[in-house]
Amino acid sequence: MKAVGYSRSLPISDPAALTDLDIPEPTPGPHDLRVKVHAISVNPVDTKVRKRMAGENGQPRILGWDVAGTVEAAGERVTRFRPGDEVFYAGSLSRPGANAELHVVDARIVGRKPKTLSFAEAAAMPLTSLTAWELLFDRLGVTEDTTGTLLIVGGAGGVGSMLIQIARQLTGLTVVATASRKPTHDWCETLGAHHVVDHTRLAEELAPIGAPNFVAALTGSDTHFPTLAEALAPQGRIAIIDDPETLDATLLKRKSASLHWEFMFTRPMFETPDMARQGEILDRVADLVDEGKLRTTMRELLGLIDAKTLRAAHERLETGQTIGKLVLEGF
Ligand SMILES: NC(=O)c1ccc[n+]([C@@H]2O[C@H](COP(=O)([O-])OP(=O)(O)OC[C@H]3O[C@@H](n4cnc5c(N)ncnc54)[C@H](OP(=O)(O)O)[C@@H]3O)[C@@H](O)[C@H]2O)c1
């Protein structure tokens, strides 16, 4: 089958950084689905893995953790899906990614694709929806009755674009998103942010709005953390998803504030007893899309799932300037 992958970690300007491959079809295990991949989207994790991890044991590495497709076969322990079902999911970082015609995934972390979206529009959503949902409800402990203020740093990125919508639609929180450019500012407003502030002048712009009770630090946490600790309300909560090299957690002591990590791959990587929650979250997201409460965050459909288009997508992501999600469709 067709796939896109690589053997050596190379800069994206090198044509061998991602190449077109012909690899054997995967076999599903008892809990797995084998999915015919129709569309995928790209995330910063693809570029990070490509830079840090070469292929192993002479095998190429296949990236891709955002999929919309059709179930082609199901393992004997699978009860929620059958061949022909349309699904969307992120998958697991400890298994091969989905930049291939057929992909195998544990059915417990799969959701039904929103009926009102195309495969391309649906492929934009799973990884960022799971991250945003887990961060808000499972890590920060927000409930649908929670009020107060949520600050989202990196509002126009993939995760921020879902978090703005989920917080606005499902909670009583006042949503403050950061954006430093006119197109990102406008995008955050379109998605429902009550206020948009510039992260290059964070302290000044937050002052008139007041201290946030919750902070989602999605991007640039290395530099923003001291300002966020200073701005946070006493007894507030902050959740981080990116990769700061260092972090001084003692800055939170005076306020009895708490620090949380969200890593979307924790449940599938460790096969936690509650890993099926990811399937439930995606089903709920699909319902909310079909009810018109959440929208796709696809901004651009770049073309076919091939090495040339994927290299272009990685190059765009590596700028750190993309808005919403970039999607590829078909082989
Ligand atoms: N832990 C997890 O489970 C998880 C899941 C998904 C992503 N992540 C990580 O989280 C990070 C964000 O992911 P993403 O997909 O949302 O990113 P993204 O789509 O690449 O975010 C791009 C946006 O970030 C904003 N931005 C750039 N530099 C910024 C800075 N210094 N401060 C604030 N905003 C900045 C830009 O808007 P402006 O120019 O307007 O600011 C841009 O539109 C990445 O490091 C990713 O690997 C982690």
The ligand as a Tripos MOL2 file, in Angstrom:
@<TRIPOS>MOLECULE
LIG
   48    52     1     0     0
SMALL
NO_CHARGES

@<TRIPOS>ATOM
      1 N1          0.3860   17.8210   25.0370 N.am      1 LIG1
      2 C1         -0.4160   17.5240   24.0260 C.2       1 LIG1
      3 O1         -1.2190   16.5930   24.0940 O.2       1 LIG1
      4 C2         -0.3540   18.3900   22.7970 C.ar      1 LIG1
      5 C3         -1.3470   18.2780   21.8340 C.ar      1 LIG1
      6 C4         -1.2940   19.1380   20.7310 C.ar      1 LIG1
      7 C5         -0.2470   20.0440   20.6080 C.ar      1 LIG1
      8 N2          0.7200   20.0720   21.5590 N.ar      1 LIG1
      9 C6          1.8210   21.0460   21.4850 C.3       1 LIG1
     10 O2          1.2590   22.3010   21.7980 O.3       1 LIG1
     11 C7          1.8480   23.3210   21.0290 C.3       1 LIG1
     12 C8          0.7630   24.0650   20.2680 C.3       1 LIG1
     13 O3          0.1670   23.1860   19.3270 O.3       1 LIG1
     14 P1         -0.8460   23.7340   18.2230 P.3       1 LIG1
     15 O4         -1.1290   22.6190   17.2820 O.co2     1 LIG1
     16 O5         -1.9800   24.4370   18.8560 O.co2     1 LIG1
     17 O6          0.1450   24.8110   17.5580 O.3       1 LIG1
     18 P2          0.0710   25.6640   16.2480 P.3       1 LIG1
     19 O7         -1.1860   25.3590   15.5150 O.co2     1 LIG1
     20 O8          1.3610   25.5020   15.5400 O.co2     1 LIG1
     21 O9         -0.0180   27.1760   16.8380 O.3       1 LIG1
     22 C9          0.2100   28.2230   15.9570 C.3       1 LIG1
     23 C10        -0.2430   29.5240   16.5930 C.3       1 LIG1
     24 O10         0.5040   29.8130   17.7580 O.3       1 LIG1
     25 C11         0.6000   31.2250   17.9330 C.3       1 LIG1
     26 N3          1.9110   31.5000   18.5060 N.ar      1 LIG1
     27 C12         3.1190   31.3830   17.9000 C.ar      1 LIG1
     28 N4          4.1070   31.7100   18.7570 N.ar      1 LIG1
     29 C13         3.5030   32.0590   19.9250 C.ar      1 LIG1
     30 C14         3.9850   32.4780   21.2070 C.ar      1 LIG1
     31 N5          5.2980   32.6490   21.4600 N.pl3     1 LIG1
     32 N6          3.0750   32.7370   22.1690 N.ar      1 LIG1
     33 C15         1.7640   32.5770   21.9550 C.ar      1 LIG1
     34 N7          1.2540   32.1710   20.7830 N.ar      1 LIG1
     35 C16         2.1140   31.9150   19.7700 C.ar      1 LIG1
     36 C17         0.4410   31.8250   16.5430 C.3       1 LIG1
     37 O11        -0.5380   32.8640   16.5580 O.3       1 LIG1
     38 P3         -0.0930   34.3800   16.7920 P.3       1 LIG1
     39 O12         1.0490   34.6080   15.8730 O.co2     1 LIG1
     40 O13        -1.2610   35.2610   16.5560 O.co2     1 LIG1
     41 O14         0.2860   34.4170   18.2340 O.co2     1 LIG1
     42 C18        -0.0230   30.6710   15.6540 C.3       1 LIG1
     43 O15        -1.2170   30.9690   14.9510 O.3       1 LIG1
     44 C19         2.8950   22.6310   20.1490 C.3       1 LIG1
     45 O16         4.1360   22.6660   20.8500 O.3       1 LIG1
     46 C20         2.4030   21.1970   20.1040 C.3       1 LIG1
     47 O17         3.4190   20.2430   19.8630 O.3       1 LIG1
     48 C21         0.6950   19.2710   22.6520 C.ar      1 LIG1
@<TRIPOS>BOND
     1     1     2 1
     2     2     3 2
     3     2     4 1
     4     4     5 ar
     5     4    48 ar
     6     5     6 ar
     7     6     7 ar
     8     7     8 ar
     9     8     9 1
    10     8    48 ar
    11     9    10 1
    12     9    46 1
    13    10    11 1
    14    11    12 1
    15    11    44 1
    16    12    13 1
    17    13    14 1
    18    14    15 2
    19    14    16 1
    20    14    17 1
    21    17    18 1
    22    18    19 2
    23    18    20 1
    24    18    21 1
    25    21    22 1
    26    22    23 1
    27    23    24 1
    28    23    42 1
    29    24    25 1
    30    25    26 1
    31    25    36 1
    32    26    27 ar
    33    26    35 ar
    34    27    28 ar
    35    28    29 ar
    36    29    30 ar
    37    29    35 ar
    38    30    31 1
    39    30    32 ar
    40    32    33 ar
    41    33    34 ar
    42    34    35 ar
    43    36    37 1
    44    36    42 1
    45    37    38 1
    46    38    39 2
    47    38    40 1
    48    38    41 1
    49    42    43 1
    50    44    45 1
    51    44    46 1
    52    46    47 1
@<TRIPOS>SUBSTRUCTURE
     1 LIG1         1 GROUP 0 **** ****
